[in-house]
Amino acid sequence: MPVSILMPALSPTMTEGTLAKWLVKEGDEISSGDVIAEIETDKATMEVEAVDEGVVAKLVVAEGSENVAVNELIAVLAEDGEDVAEAAASADSAPAPAAPAETKAPEPAPAAAAPAASPTPAPTAAPAAAPAPAPSGGRVFASPLARRIAADAGVEISAIAGSGPHGRIVKADVEAFIAAGGAKPAPAAASKAEAKQAKAEPAPALSLDDPIFKLLPEFEAVSNSNMRKTIARRLTDSARDIPHFTLTVDVEIDALLAMRKQLNERDGADYKISVNDFIIKATALGLTRVPDCNVAYTDDAILKFSRVDMAIAVAIEGGLITPIIKDCASKGLATISKEAKELAGKAREGKLAPEEYQGGTFTISNLGMFGVKSFNSIINPPQAAILSVGAGEQRAVVKDGALSIATVCTLSLAVDHRCIDGAAGAALTKELKALIEDPIALML
């Protein structure tokens, strides 16, 4: 019996992805555990291993295809002794995967019974060869090109009947629909829920068709990756919907630098602790002392976390990712330094597992290595706070009424005012200043 290979869900929140590359071709024999494809999610490109063994009978989805739904058929295997051609043919007759339960359209309510004296004539039957369009609210299976053509023409993709494998809507279906005079449903036909959703959405971003771009110098248009689209969507939502406020404090780091040098120069030391490692440790301890800042907001309750899972912002090609040091407050500087370096390396190589970058309770973003004095970050929901770390630089300070020089670093704490009040945020900045300026406290 042919074996179906479905689009895997590579993270708890993944609903679709890009089939970036096939690492096998039709006719190849594969075994369980062989890497067969690379899938691009919203955060990383990940390798997919085969679960079953057999011969690749058909690659249903071409590499480079975008918006491939989770559980959609992407390839078919012929088992040992099975005819490869028959297995390939089965891909065309396989039923389309069912939409997830949460996206299924509700069952229609039964029609009210007509009076017996006025029977309603039976409607004319539709031609049997024409498949029905996707039900409103259900998952619509369409090729990326078909979606793009429909969007450009202002056509609702769900109104088109698909003729491709499993009822998938292809380019020809959209063109035929447009040629037949198909148009986007009138706004009056939209449901109340759709109207409410449309009202909540922000104004659309500029498109390449905007006349302003014709007045600008020649440019190269770089397509947005899934990661860039996710960053844009999440941070737009955060900046628009979360009431941010920022607390700023200057901390002297001369004592910290002296301790860092002493630790790194110890005989037999197999680590190189960075200034950021000290700040990570200090922030984790500060959050244990001010637990009201290690929280998340929901409409039902404020969630107070039992431990600090520290997310560290790492710049990678094409975007940003935040690997997580879990239970950070319980770990020593050497362990934090080692884990931070390992996670940053995996992030830049695109090899982070979903559990290594999802679920942090607090984020630190450090741009000090670029010479940035201070900056304000946007909160990454569902977290309620993020710490921005600027460069350490020598500044004039006043001590005991006398002018002196100290190495000073500016910290900016952005918090969600829905669940963190000013006093709680100020208490955390006070703890951070005390821990960083007296780093021996980090060892206690």
C-alpha atoms as one frame of an Amber mdcrd trajectory, in Angstrom:
protein
   0.000   0.000   0.000   1.461   3.448  -0.901   2.786   5.494   2.031   1.772
   9.143   2.189   4.315  11.716   3.349   2.547  14.750   4.791   3.765  18.270
   5.520   5.009  18.019   9.127   4.229  20.458  11.932   7.720  21.463  13.060
   6.525  23.695  15.893   3.385  23.913  18.038   2.208  27.069  16.225   3.076
  26.072  12.655   0.108  25.900  10.267   1.995  26.148   6.960   5.529  26.388
   5.643   7.748  26.515   2.581   9.087  23.305   1.075  12.515  24.827   0.509
  14.319  21.842  -1.009  13.924  18.154  -1.791  16.985  16.096  -0.882  15.643
  13.045  -2.735  14.230  12.519  -6.209  11.611  10.221  -7.673  12.921   6.656
  -7.881  15.279   6.975  -4.890  15.192   4.295  -2.210  15.007   5.737   1.295
  15.140   4.292   4.795  13.699   5.456   8.084  15.840   8.299   9.420  17.091
   9.508   6.021  16.886  13.294   5.563  14.502  13.857   2.662  13.668  17.567
   2.623  14.297  21.019   4.054  11.260  22.883   5.358  11.308  26.617   6.060
   9.148  27.644   9.020   8.649  31.168  10.324  11.867  30.914  12.351  14.297
  28.471  10.766  14.951  26.049   7.938  14.789  22.522   9.341  15.611  19.092
   7.960  12.846  16.479   7.763  13.605  12.782   8.214  11.722   9.879   6.663
   9.634   7.786   9.040   9.049   4.884   6.649  11.180   3.126   4.046  10.462
   2.532   0.372  10.929   4.055  -3.081   9.985   7.673  -3.779   7.105   7.185
  -6.221   6.069  10.826  -6.616   7.017  14.248  -5.265   3.593  15.888  -5.117
   4.727  19.357  -4.009   7.579  21.005  -5.905  10.501  22.461  -3.986  10.191
  26.184  -3.437   6.416  25.941  -2.901   5.179  28.412  -0.296   2.164  28.262
   2.039   2.063  24.461   2.094  -0.453  23.542   4.797   0.447  21.209   7.640
  -0.762  17.649   6.887  -0.966  18.339   3.155   0.317  15.483   0.967   3.818
  16.309  -0.289   5.119  12.916  -1.501   4.234   9.234  -1.914   6.385   6.171
  -1.223   6.025   2.735  -2.782   6.612  -0.022  -0.232   8.901  -2.989  -0.863
   7.569  -5.037  -3.788   4.920  -2.478  -4.723   4.588  -1.111  -8.246   6.059
   2.399  -8.289   3.826   3.620 -11.130   0.679   2.496  -9.303   1.840   4.172
  -6.116   2.493   7.399  -8.054  -0.972   7.214  -9.638  -2.524   6.888  -6.184
  -1.313  10.401  -5.341  -3.779  11.848  -7.850  -6.730   9.996  -6.368  -5.853
  10.442  -2.687  -8.408  12.509  -0.728  -7.422  15.980   0.397  -6.301  16.162
   4.040  -8.971  17.248   6.455  -8.725  20.751   7.870  -7.757  20.940  11.567
 -10.716  20.843  13.912 -10.352  24.477  14.901 -10.544  25.644  11.277 -13.447
  23.496  10.079 -16.549  25.319   8.984 -19.484  24.902  11.358 -22.152  22.465
  10.321 -25.004  24.327   8.582 -28.210  24.563  10.534 -31.052  22.420   9.131
 -33.455  24.387   6.946 -36.880  25.109   8.343 -39.571  22.781   6.999 -41.646
  24.317   4.217 -45.466  24.262   4.512 -46.961  21.163   2.943 -49.268  23.228
   0.738 -46.377  25.110  -0.882 -43.636  22.608  -1.672 -40.363  24.096  -2.891
 -39.286  22.787  -6.292 -36.000  20.876  -6.327 -33.062  23.021  -7.490 -31.385
  22.237 -10.757 -28.428  19.903 -10.192 -24.948  21.296 -10.900 -22.828  19.514
 -13.520 -21.165  16.498 -11.924 -17.749  17.371 -13.376 -17.495  20.717 -11.575
 -16.122  20.335  -8.056 -17.658  22.476  -5.370 -15.719  25.468  -4.095 -14.192
  25.296  -0.651 -16.709  25.866   2.154 -16.535  29.220   3.904 -14.302  29.012
   6.964 -12.545  25.773   5.865  -8.945  25.423   4.698  -8.493  26.289   1.018
  -5.894  24.283  -0.903  -4.345  26.341  -3.693  -0.973  26.729  -5.340   1.048
  29.869  -4.429   0.760  31.104  -8.042  -3.022  30.647  -8.021  -3.298  32.599
  -4.767  -1.169  35.405  -6.160  -3.206  35.700  -9.402  -6.473  35.653  -7.434
  -5.248  38.354  -5.041  -4.087  40.582  -7.895  -7.472  40.231  -9.590  -9.441
  40.894  -6.400 -10.952  37.411  -6.491 -11.895  35.456  -3.354  -9.870  32.234
  -3.664 -12.427  30.177  -1.693 -15.070  30.873  -4.370 -13.088  28.968  -7.012
 -13.491  25.245  -7.686 -10.171  23.401  -7.872  -9.330  20.848 -10.560  -5.865
  19.860  -9.300  -4.916  16.873  -7.123  -7.163  16.596  -4.031  -9.246  19.558
  -5.278  -6.242  21.906  -5.155  -6.853  25.219  -6.949  -4.311  25.816  -9.719
  -3.507  28.679 -12.092  -5.894  27.473 -14.824  -8.816  27.400 -12.381  -8.274
  31.036 -11.382  -7.861  32.217 -14.974 -11.017  30.363 -16.040 -12.945  31.849
 -13.114 -11.814  35.381 -14.012 -12.588  34.852 -17.709 -16.101  33.739 -16.777
 -16.690  37.050 -14.996 -15.966  35.892 -11.461 -15.469  38.709  -8.975 -14.798
  39.219  -5.325 -17.992  38.958  -3.230 -19.601  42.250  -2.364 -18.767  43.614
   1.088 -22.403  43.203   2.087 -22.031  39.439   1.769 -19.275  39.293   4.356
 -20.225  37.856   7.712 -20.175  39.954  10.863 -17.124  38.056  12.092 -15.236
  38.809   8.860 -16.197  42.470   9.067 -14.978  42.658  12.660 -11.688  41.004
  11.752 -11.189  43.355   8.796 -11.791  46.349  11.052  -9.131  45.150  13.498
  -6.472  44.699  10.835  -3.951  47.517  10.343  -3.736  49.510   7.127  -2.032
  47.513   4.367   1.645  48.111   3.735   2.877  49.648   0.511   2.954  47.342
  -2.501   5.427  47.357  -5.367   2.677  48.800  -7.580   2.566  52.020  -5.555
   3.431  55.005  -7.801   5.960  56.327  -5.263   8.418  53.589  -6.216   8.537
  54.868  -9.789  10.058  58.095  -8.480  12.835  56.354  -6.554  16.239  55.127
  -7.816  16.584  51.644  -9.279  16.242  48.962  -6.618  16.354  45.215  -6.051
  13.175  43.665  -4.626  14.082  40.944  -2.108  11.085  38.707  -1.368  10.033
  38.558   2.279  10.874  35.240   3.911   8.453  33.527   6.292  10.664  34.749
   9.150  10.515  38.378   7.991   6.727  38.190   7.555   6.359  36.784  11.077
   8.622  39.453  12.581   6.663  42.187  10.783   3.294  40.822  11.882   4.157
  40.119  15.528   6.026  43.370  16.188   3.372  45.455  14.412   0.748  43.849
  16.649   2.933  44.427  19.710   3.690  48.083  18.974   0.023  48.771  18.191
  -1.744  46.777  20.917   0.600  46.668  23.934   0.907  49.841  26.063   4.695
  50.039  26.352   6.559  52.291  28.738  10.327  52.408  29.191  12.516  52.867
  32.280  16.160  53.846  31.764  19.067  53.530  34.195  22.822  54.086  33.900
  25.047  51.512  35.617  28.783  51.635  36.278  30.516  48.460  35.130  34.154
  48.989  36.192  33.876  46.449  39.015  32.181  44.017  36.635  34.962  44.417
  34.066  37.596  43.805  36.730  35.859  40.618  37.918  35.419  39.439  34.313
  39.143  39.849  33.684  40.023  38.002  36.888  37.726  35.071  36.083  38.856
  34.745  32.464  42.547  34.785  33.455  42.254  32.040  36.067  44.547  29.075
  35.572  42.731  26.237  33.813  39.700  28.369  32.890  37.977  26.820  29.875
  35.529  29.690  29.372  35.523  33.331  28.289  32.764  35.147  30.119  31.380
  38.221  28.342  29.824  41.376  29.765  26.504  40.148  28.357  26.798  36.930
  30.384  27.006  39.026  33.574  23.960  41.042  32.511  22.000  37.865  31.723
  22.789  36.451  35.170  22.015  39.753  36.908  18.677  40.066  35.090  17.673
  36.505  35.943  18.453  37.075  39.627  16.683  40.435  39.524  13.540  38.768
  38.195  13.580  36.235  41.040  13.744  39.158  43.483  11.011  41.084  41.641
   8.744  38.257  40.414   6.025  40.753  39.460   8.106  41.481  36.334   8.450
  37.819  35.304   4.869  37.661  34.071   2.592  37.593  31.023  -0.769  39.241
  30.424  -3.948  37.472  29.316  -7.513  38.794  29.321  -8.377  36.268  32.022
  -5.372  36.502  34.336  -1.783  37.644  34.832   0.525  34.640  34.602   3.374
  34.604  37.149   6.130  32.224  36.060   7.861  29.877  38.489  11.282  30.259
  36.814  13.163  32.603  34.516  13.599  31.319  30.953  15.810  33.998  29.430
  15.497  34.708  25.691  18.596  36.234  24.085  18.106  38.224  20.866  20.484
  36.970  18.150  20.787  38.580  14.721  20.828  36.025  11.908  20.687  36.260
   8.134  17.293  37.585   7.133  16.010  38.385  10.605  16.190  37.819  14.332
  15.679  34.867  16.646  15.652  34.511  20.434  17.171  31.258  21.742  16.383
  30.539  25.381  18.532  29.760  28.422  16.078  27.855  30.590  15.942  28.234
  34.381  18.631  30.875  33.988  18.663  32.111  37.576  19.826  28.723  38.894
  22.877  28.561  36.590  26.364  29.920  37.126  28.191  32.373  34.869  30.299
  29.671  33.210  27.201  27.608  32.337  25.323  30.667  31.072  28.332  31.650
  28.943  28.609  28.172  27.434  24.885  27.827  26.689  24.644  31.344  25.232
  27.512  30.676  22.802  26.162  27.267  21.772  22.637  28.599  21.197  23.866
  31.630  19.245  25.975  29.359  17.030  23.043  27.045  16.337  20.827  30.044
  15.633  23.185  31.411  12.973  23.419  27.967  11.381  19.606  27.599  11.373
  19.800  24.467  13.539  17.753  25.502  16.577  15.002  23.087  17.583  11.591
  24.743  18.244  11.871  24.157  21.997  15.160  26.100  21.984  13.582  29.363
  20.796   9.947  29.180  21.926   8.553  29.878  25.368  10.905  32.391  27.028
   9.571  34.557  29.863  11.846  37.619  29.352  14.145  38.913  26.582  17.508
  40.697  26.543  18.664  42.577  23.439  22.264  43.862  23.436  23.518  46.258
  20.743  26.498  47.455  22.751  28.955  45.700  20.425  27.798  48.069  17.669
  28.544  51.145  19.760  24.868  51.960  20.332  24.574  54.072  23.485  20.903
  53.339  24.242  17.751  52.168  22.476  14.187  51.037  23.136  13.018  47.562
  22.095   9.546  46.316  21.190   8.148  43.648  23.520   7.914  40.151  22.048
   4.487  38.805  23.134   3.362  36.938  25.129   6.284  38.212  27.210   5.686
  41.406  29.197   9.160  42.969  29.229  12.441  43.297  27.328  15.779  44.766
  28.420  17.847  46.796  25.942  21.591  46.969  26.670  23.772  49.763  25.282
  27.538  50.078  24.938  29.834  50.520  27.917  31.750  53.791  27.570  33.784
  56.077  29.748  31.726  59.020  30.988  32.180  61.847  33.431  30.390  61.121
  36.710  30.136  62.935  40.025  31.128  60.983  43.151  31.066  62.569  46.605
  30.880  65.999  45.022  33.953  65.433  42.835  34.158  64.836  39.107  35.599
  61.461  38.030  35.591  59.011  35.140  33.690  55.696  35.113  32.715  53.101
  32.533  28.945  53.446  32.212  26.338  51.345  30.409  22.726  52.400  29.768
  19.947  49.865  30.326  16.410  50.483  29.015  13.591  48.297  30.347  10.405
  48.263  28.236   7.383  46.761  30.006   3.749  45.986  29.303   1.750  48.375
  31.490  -1.229  46.017  31.472   0.533  43.696  33.900   3.664  45.531  35.123
   3.202  48.809  36.953   5.760  51.589  37.202   6.773  50.684  40.747   7.462
  47.046  39.813   9.501  48.082  36.770  11.470  50.583  38.872  12.141  47.904
  41.494  13.633  45.662  38.805  15.901  48.407  37.435  17.060  49.122  41.005
  17.968  45.441  41.500  19.786  45.350  38.151  21.871  48.396  39.037  22.791
  46.948  42.439  23.745  43.519  41.047  25.775  44.860  38.120  27.628  47.516
  40.100  28.461  45.007  42.874  28.972  41.809  40.815  30.214  39.767  43.767
  26.502  39.486  44.653  26.070  37.329  41.543  28.213  34.656  43.198  26.130
  34.463  46.387
